Amino acid sequence: MDIHVGQWVEISWIAITANERAGNVPESTRQVPLVARVKGFALERAELGDEIEVVSLAGRKLRGTLIDASPRHSHGFGEPQPELLRVGSELRRELEA
């Protein structure tokens, strides 16, 4: 897949190696590196797996391995809570009374 300049991408890099981890973190954590992932706009042409530079939405220039093209935001807020779905209409009703 050919990535062009200005395309929305995601990169990753090892921010802290396993032997650089702090001594007060759990042993299972200390055994693996801390991998950083950032989404941004490609500043150069590349293929997946290439090392490239991006500029984040905050304007930071970062370099890492290209892991995704046109990444999506995958976070959510979970299932809707029935009690919270009614709060707005109940509050409006009480304020009108």
Residue pairs with C-beta under 8 A, 6 or more apart in sequence:
1 47
1 48
1 69
2 45
2 47
3 9
3 42
3 45
3 46
3 47
3 48
3 52
3 66
3 69
4 42
4 45
5 42
5 43
5 44
5 45
6 41
6 42
7 41
7 42
7 69
7 70
8 39
8 40
8 41
8 69
8 70
8 71
9 39
9 40
9 41
9 42
9 52
9 54
9 66
9 68
9 69
9 70
9 71
10 37
10 38
10 39
10 40
10 66
10 67
10 68
10 71
11 37
11 38
11 40
11 52
11 54
11 62
11 63
11 64
11 65
11 66
11 67
12 35
12 36
12 37
12 38
12 64
12 65
12 67
13 35
13 36
13 62
13 63
13 64
13 65
14 33
14 34
14 35
14 36
15 33
15 34
15 35
15 36
16 33
16 34
17 33
18 30
18 31
18 32
18 33
21 29
21 30
21 34
22 30
23 30
36 64
37 67
38 54
38 56
38 62
38 64
39 54
39 56
39 57
39 71
40 54
40 55
40 56
40 57
40 60
40 62
41 54
41 55
42 52
42 53
42 54
42 66
43 52
43 53
43 54
43 55
43 61
44 52
44 53
46 52
46 66
47 66
48 66
48 67
48 68
48 69
49 65
49 66
50 65
50 66
51 63
51 64
51 65
51 66
52 63
52 64
52 66
53 61
53 62
53 63
54 61
54 62
54 63
54 64
55 61
55 62
56 62
